[in-house]
Amino acid sequence: MKRVLIAEDEAAIREFVVINLRRGGYEVIEASDGAQALELYDSYGGEIDIAVLDVMMPNVDGLEVCRLLRQKSNNLGIIMLTAKTQEMDKVTGLMSGADDYVTKPFSPSELVARVDAIYRRVAMNNTGKQISSDMVTLGEFTLNLRSRTLTKNGVFIELTQVEFQMMEYFFSNAGAALSRTSILNRVWGDEYFGEEKIVDVNIRRLRMKVEDEPSNPQHLITIWGIGYKWLV
């Protein structure tokens, strides 16, 4: 069963989301605030595939829920619901571990498409299906495609599913300049509705994990006017 946790304090919006996700074949668990969302996640033993979190919620806001859920699981898909005026919250949410965000107001097809895209990655992680060789080693980094893990000098680096897919793309194209569009299409899918800046925020997040000095990256290099490349 594809299981989604929706945390939204506005009942009308929550009902709208629940109806459309159920039509899309998902089992939906409802929470009216952040504290309840955390309780429900634990009560299901973490057996939840995706969490859809509104940023502005009472008791515990969506950004804090995102951070706490990401501490519990790197494989959980997390989508933030934000208002158009909450630009900084979008970035903060992504830096806190969210995989994507949807801006209100949104269409049913847009939301379900985003959830479907995240679910495909979650399902792939859970089944452990991989292609080609199991290990890719570049310098002090080793990417294990079977266990979907990254190590640096033998030390594990915790990655979300989005971060792993980005690293997999960089490692398979080491030294090549990859455009933001190509990264977006590869990781988020060709039918992604969102903005390319989600790539930039995830690059910032990755640099904090893989670089010795994130402000002076030696591996994840910006190629101005194009995108990014991985240097060994």
C-alpha positions as CSV (number, residue, x, y, z in Angstrom):
1,M,0.0,0.0,0.0
2,K,1.3,3.5,-0.9
3,R,0.9,5.5,2.3
4,V,1.0,9.3,2.6
5,L,0.9,11.4,5.7
6,I,-0.8,14.8,5.1
7,A,-0.3,17.5,7.8
8,E,-2.4,20.6,7.1
9,D,-4.3,22.7,9.7
10,E,-6.8,24.1,7.2
11,A,-9.5,21.5,7.0
12,A,-10.7,22.5,3.5
13,I,-7.3,22.2,2.0
14,R,-6.5,19.0,3.8
15,E,-9.8,17.5,2.6
16,F,-9.0,18.6,-1.0
17,V,-5.6,16.9,-0.8
18,V,-6.9,13.7,0.8
19,I,-9.6,13.2,-1.8
20,N,-7.1,13.6,-4.7
21,L,-4.4,11.4,-3.2
22,R,-7.0,8.7,-2.5
23,R,-8.1,8.9,-6.1
24,G,-4.5,8.5,-7.1
25,G,-4.3,5.2,-5.2
26,Y,-2.8,6.3,-1.9
27,E,-3.7,5.4,1.6
28,V,-3.8,8.8,3.4
29,I,-3.2,9.5,7.0
30,E,-4.5,13.0,8.2
31,A,-2.9,15.3,10.8
32,S,-4.3,18.7,11.7
33,D,-1.0,20.0,13.2
34,G,2.7,19.3,13.4
35,A,2.6,17.5,16.7
36,Q,-0.1,15.1,15.6
37,A,1.9,14.4,12.4
38,L,4.9,13.3,14.5
39,E,2.7,11.2,16.7
40,L,1.1,9.5,13.7
41,Y,4.4,8.8,12.0
42,D,5.6,7.0,15.2
43,S,2.3,5.2,15.7
44,Y,2.7,3.7,12.2
45,G,6.2,2.6,13.1
46,G,7.6,4.8,10.3
47,E,5.8,2.7,7.7
48,I,4.9,5.8,5.7
49,D,6.2,6.5,2.2
50,I,5.6,10.2,1.8
51,A,4.8,13.2,4.1
52,V,3.1,16.3,2.7
53,L,3.6,19.1,5.2
54,D,2.2,22.6,5.4
55,V,4.8,25.1,6.5
56,M,2.5,27.1,8.7
57,M,0.9,24.9,11.4
58,P,0.2,25.3,15.1
59,N,2.1,23.5,17.9
60,V,5.0,22.4,15.7
61,D,5.4,24.1,12.3
62,G,6.1,22.2,9.1
63,L,9.7,23.1,8.9
64,E,10.4,21.6,12.3
65,V,8.3,18.5,11.5
66,C,10.4,18.1,8.3
67,R,13.7,18.3,10.2
68,L,12.5,15.8,12.8
69,L,11.1,13.4,10.3
70,R,14.3,13.5,8.2
71,Q,16.3,12.6,11.4
72,K,14.1,9.5,11.6
73,S,14.4,8.4,8.0
74,N,16.5,9.3,4.9
75,N,14.1,7.3,2.7
76,L,10.9,9.1,3.6
77,G,9.7,11.4,0.8
78,I,8.9,14.9,2.1
79,I,7.0,17.6,0.2
80,M,6.3,21.0,1.7
81,L,3.2,23.1,1.0
82,T,4.1,26.8,0.9
83,A,2.4,30.1,0.1
84,K,3.8,32.3,-2.7
85,T,5.0,34.8,-0.2
86,Q,7.0,32.1,1.8
87,E,10.1,32.2,-0.5
88,M,12.6,31.7,2.4
89,D,10.5,28.9,3.8
90,K,10.9,27.0,0.5
91,V,14.7,27.2,0.8
92,T,14.7,26.5,4.5
93,G,12.4,23.4,3.9
94,L,14.8,22.0,1.3
95,M,17.8,22.6,3.5
96,S,16.0,20.9,6.3
97,G,15.6,17.8,4.3
98,A,12.5,18.2,2.1
99,D,12.6,16.6,-1.4
100,D,10.2,19.1,-3.0
101,Y,7.7,21.8,-2.4
102,V,4.4,22.8,-3.9
103,T,3.2,26.4,-3.9
104,K,-0.4,27.2,-3.0
105,P,-2.7,27.4,-4.7
106,F,-2.0,24.2,-6.6
107,S,-4.0,21.9,-8.9
108,P,-4.9,18.3,-8.1
109,S,-2.8,17.0,-11.0
110,E,0.2,19.0,-10.0
111,L,0.2,17.7,-6.4
112,V,-0.4,14.0,-7.4
113,A,2.3,14.2,-10.0
114,R,4.8,15.5,-7.4
115,V,3.8,12.7,-5.0
116,D,4.0,10.1,-7.7
117,A,7.5,11.2,-8.6
118,I,8.7,11.1,-5.0
119,Y,7.0,7.7,-4.5
120,R,8.8,6.2,-7.5
121,R,12.1,7.0,-5.8
122,V,11.0,5.7,-2.4
123,A,9.8,2.4,-4.1
124,M,13.0,2.0,-5.9
125,N,15.0,2.4,-2.7
126,N,12.8,-0.1,-0.8
127,T,13.0,-2.8,-3.5
128,G,16.8,-2.3,-3.8
129,K,16.7,-2.7,-7.6
130,Q,19.9,-1.4,-9.2
131,I,21.6,-1.6,-12.5
132,S,25.2,-1.9,-13.6
133,S,28.1,-2.5,-11.1
134,D,27.5,-2.2,-7.4
135,M,30.2,0.3,-6.5
136,V,31.6,3.5,-8.1
137,T,34.8,4.9,-6.5
138,L,36.1,8.4,-7.3
139,G,39.0,9.5,-5.2
140,E,38.1,9.3,-1.5
141,F,34.4,8.7,-2.3
142,T,32.6,5.4,-2.9
143,L,29.0,5.2,-4.0
144,N,27.4,1.9,-3.4
145,L,24.5,1.4,-5.8
146,R,23.1,-1.7,-4.1
147,S,22.9,-0.3,-0.5
148,R,22.4,3.3,-1.9
149,T,25.1,4.7,0.4
150,L,28.0,7.1,0.1
151,T,31.3,7.0,2.0
152,K,34.2,9.4,2.2
153,N,37.4,7.9,3.3
154,G,35.4,5.0,4.6
155,V,33.0,7.2,6.7
156,F,29.3,7.0,5.8
157,I,27.6,10.2,4.6
158,E,23.9,10.2,5.2
159,L,22.0,11.1,2.0
160,T,18.3,11.6,1.2
161,Q,17.0,9.7,-1.8
162,V,17.2,13.0,-3.9
163,E,20.8,13.6,-2.8
164,F,21.7,10.0,-3.7
165,Q,20.2,10.3,-7.2
166,M,22.1,13.5,-7.7
167,M,25.4,11.9,-6.6
168,E,24.7,8.9,-8.9
169,Y,24.2,11.2,-11.8
170,F,27.4,13.2,-11.0
171,F,29.4,10.0,-10.5
172,S,28.3,8.6,-13.8
173,N,29.3,11.8,-15.5
174,A,32.4,12.8,-13.6
175,G,34.2,15.8,-15.0
176,A,31.3,16.7,-17.3
177,A,29.3,19.9,-17.0
178,L,25.7,19.0,-16.2
179,S,23.0,21.7,-16.8
180,R,20.4,22.4,-14.1
181,T,17.8,21.3,-16.6
182,S,19.4,17.9,-17.1
183,I,19.8,17.4,-13.4
184,L,16.2,18.4,-12.8
185,N,15.0,16.0,-15.5
186,R,17.1,13.1,-14.3
187,V,16.3,13.4,-10.6
188,W,12.8,15.0,-10.5
189,G,11.5,13.7,-13.9
190,D,10.7,15.1,-17.3
191,E,7.2,16.1,-16.1
192,Y,8.3,18.1,-13.1
193,F,6.3,21.3,-12.6
194,G,8.7,23.2,-10.4
195,E,11.6,25.6,-10.7
196,E,15.2,24.9,-11.4
197,K,16.3,26.6,-8.3
198,I,15.4,23.4,-6.4
199,V,18.6,22.0,-7.9
200,D,20.7,24.9,-6.5
201,V,19.4,24.4,-3.0
202,N,20.1,20.7,-3.1
203,I,23.6,21.4,-4.3
204,R,24.1,23.6,-1.3
205,R,22.8,20.8,0.9
206,L,25.1,18.3,-0.7
207,R,28.2,20.5,-0.4
208,M,27.5,20.7,3.4
209,K,27.8,16.9,3.5
210,V,30.6,16.1,1.0
211,E,33.0,19.1,1.0
212,D,35.6,19.9,3.7
213,E,34.9,23.6,3.1
214,P,31.4,24.0,1.6
215,S,32.1,27.7,0.9
216,N,35.1,26.6,-1.1
217,P,34.0,23.4,-2.9
218,Q,36.7,21.2,-4.5
219,H,34.3,18.5,-5.9
220,L,30.9,20.0,-6.6
221,I,31.9,22.8,-8.8
222,T,29.6,25.5,-10.2
223,I,29.9,26.0,-14.0
224,W,28.6,29.5,-14.4
225,G,25.8,29.9,-17.0
226,I,25.5,26.1,-17.3
227,G,25.2,24.2,-14.0
228,Y,27.5,22.0,-12.0
229,K,30.1,19.2,-12.4
230,W,31.9,16.7,-10.2
231,L,35.7,16.9,-10.0
232,V,37.7,14.0,-8.5
